[in-house]
Amino acid sequence: MTRMLKIGRSLQKGWHRLPLPSSVRGRTIAAIGLLVLILAVAVASSAWQVRAHQSGLAEMERHAATVSLLRNAELDGTVATVLLQRYVITDSDTAAPVVRYFVADATDSLVEARVHIEKEGTEAELARLDEIMTGVALISENAEQIIALQQSGDAEGAAAALETIVPQVSQLGLELNGAAQQEAQKVAALQSQADSTANRAFWLLVISGAIGTVLGPAISTLAARFVLKPLSPLESTALAVARGDLEVRAKPTGPREPRRP
């Protein structure tokens, strides 16, 4: 606030160096126009920062949703593998539909995540996710083969096939975790950027209020100086004429209107 007061005083001192309009109307419009222009710039800058803040939050939400989808797919794959192992061991009739459910849910999560990455991510990230989706499709086919072997009574074949699928699921989980961490880093960066933008918008609003508080009285003082002050010699001259001094003259200073009489 102290700095703004110094700026206001500097404007008052330097105003006389500016090419002022010759009329009272022109000077009044110029003073008000300057105040409006400064406030409009401050408010427009603040509005732009708010819009950037909202855009950053929307992008951050999309990346956060992608993280959630990738984590969900990783969890679904782990659960499906555990249930598949239990199915081979216990030969439960209810396990196969549950395995299919978790595999399908993991696939759906990856499809939705791909939509988000296609909009916000890079080509490398999209290619990485496509490889993961290909791996999930392969594991889904292997899971169906294991279920078919188990249902046909070939428990040994199902167990042997299960041993080959477990490392694939483990590797796929690592890739999903890496992709989720990469998206989480973007969320953190966008959060920091959104906080900075919100702070800038707040301080721009504070500055615009301070400008209005400081420049309002400053411009009022300048208006009094350049509009009302030139009327004083005219008043003194008129009083002298009223007393009978017809030789007195007013010094023509200030805007056009006070000089004409």
N, C-alpha and C positions, 0 to 999 in steps of 0.2 A: 504494500500500500504506500509506503514512504517513497518508493521508486516511482510509482504512478504519480504522486504529488509533485515530484521533481520534474517529471515529464510535462505535467500540466503547466508548471511555472515556466518551463523552457518554451512551451508553445506560446505562452503569453508574451514572453520577451521577444521571440522571433517572428511574431505575427506581422509586425509592421514592415518586415522585409518582403512580405508576399505582395504580389500585384492584386490589390483589393478592388472590387467593383466600385463604381463611382456613386451608386445609389444606395439608399437605405435598404430597399427591397433586395438588391443584389447582395449586399453584405449580410443581411439576415439569412437569406437562402443559402449563401455560401457557408455560414457558420453552422446552420442546422444540417446542411448536406454533409459537411465534414463529419459531424458527430454520427449521423445515420450511416455514413459509409464505413466508419471505423467499427461501429457496432455490427453492421451487416457482415463485414469480413470476419469478425470474431465469431458471430453466431453461425455463419456458413461453415467455417472451419470446424466448429464444434459438431455441427450436424454431420459433416463428412466423417469425422472421427467416430461418431455414434453408428453411422451406417457401416463403416469398416469393422467396428466392434461386433455388430450383429452378423455380418458376413463371416467373420472369423469364428464366432460361436457356432454358426450353422455348419461350417466345415469341420470344426472340432467334434460336433455331435456325430457327423457322418463317420469320421475316423474312429470315434469311440464305439459306434455301432459295429464297425468292421472288426474291432478288437473283440467285442463280445461274441460275434458270429464265429470267428476263428477259434476262440477258446471253447465255444460250445461244440464245434466240430471235433476238436481235439478230445474233449471229454466223452463225446458220443462214441468216438472210435475206441477209446480205452474201455468203456463199459461194454461195447459190443464184443470186443475181444475176450473180456473176462467171461461174459455170458456164453460165448461160443466154446470156451474151454470147459465151462461147467456143463454145457450141453453134451460135449463129447464124453465127459466123465460119467454123468448121471443118466444120459439118454432121456431127458425130460421132454415130453411132448410140447410143453408150453414155452420152452426156451427159444425155439426157432423163430416164432413170430416176433418175439421181443428183440432178438438179434437183428432181424430185418428192419424193425422199427428204428432202432438206433442208427443203423447204417443209412437208412433213408433220411433221417433227421440230420445226420452229419452232411450228407450230400446237399440237402436243401439249404443248410447254413452256408456252405461253400458257394453255392449258386448265388445266394443273396450277397455274400461278401464280394463276389466277383463283380456284381453290378456296381457296388460302391467303389471298388478299386478301379474299375473301368472309367469312372467319372473323375476321380481325384488322384489316382496313382500313376506310376510310370509304366512304360512298356515292360521293363524288367520285372517289376512287381506283378504285373498281369501274367507274364510268362511263368513266373514262379508259382503263382496260384493255379495256373492251368496244369502244371506238372503235378501239383498236389491233388487236384481233382482227378487226374488220370490215375494216380496211385490209389485214390479212394475207390474208383470204379474197378480197378484190378482186385483190390482186397474184397470188394463186394462180390465179385465173381468167384473168388476163391472160397469165400464164406458159404456161398450157395453150393459149391462143390462139396465142401465139408459136410454141410447139412444133408446133401443127397447121399453121400457115402454113409453117414450115420443112420439115415433112415433105411438104407438098403441092408443094414446089418454089418457093414464093413467098418468095424470100430477101429481096427488097426490102421486102415487106410485113412480114416478121418483124423486119427491122432497124428499120423505122419504128415498129412497136409496141414494140420494145425501148427506143427513145428515150423513150417516154412512161412506161415503167414504172420507169426508173432514178430519176427525181426522187421518185416515190412511195416507193421503197425507202429513199432517203436520208432523207426526212422521217419515215418510220416508224422508222428507226434512231435518229433524234434523240429521238423520243417514248419509245422503249424505254429509251434511255439515261437520260432524265429520270426515268422511273418507277423504274429500278434505283437511281439516286442517292437518290431519296426513301426507298426501302426501306433503303438502306445507312445513311442518317442515323438511321433508327429502330434499326438494329442497333447503331450506335455509342452511342446514348442508352441503350439497354437494357443494353449492356455496362458502361457507367459506373454505372448503377443497380444492376446485379448485383454489381459490385465493392463498392459502398457497403453493400449489404445483407450481403454476406459479412463485411465488416469489422465491422459492428454485431453480427452473430451471434458472431464470434470474441471481441469485447470483452465481450459479455454472459456468455459462458462464463468468461472470465477473471475478471470481476466476481463471478460466482456462486462461483467457487473462493475468491476473496479474502474474500467474505462468510462462507463456511464457515470459513475459517482464522481470521478475526477474531472472529466471533460465537460460535464454539464455545468458546474459552477464556473469552470475556466472559460467556456464559450459565453456564458452569461456576462462575465466580467469583460471579455473582449467586446461583446456587443455594446455594453455600457460605454466602453472607452471609445469605440469608433463610430457609434451612432448617437448616444446621448451626450457625451462630452462636447462634441462640436456645437451643440445647441447652447452651451453656457455663454460664449461670446455674443451670440445673437440675442440672448436674454438681457445681458448687460447693456448692449447697444440700444435695445428697445427701451429699457428703463431710462437711459441717458437722454434719449430723444423725448421721452415723456416729460423729463424735467426741463426741457427747452434747449438742450444742446443739440442743435441741428447739424453741427460739423462732425460729430462723432461717426465713425465707420466701424463696422464689424470686419474682422479679419476672415477672409473666405477660406475656411479649413473644413476638413471632414467630407462627408458624402455630398452629392449634388443638391439634395433637397434643402438642407440647412443653409447653403450658400446663396440660393436664389433670392430669398427675402432680403 
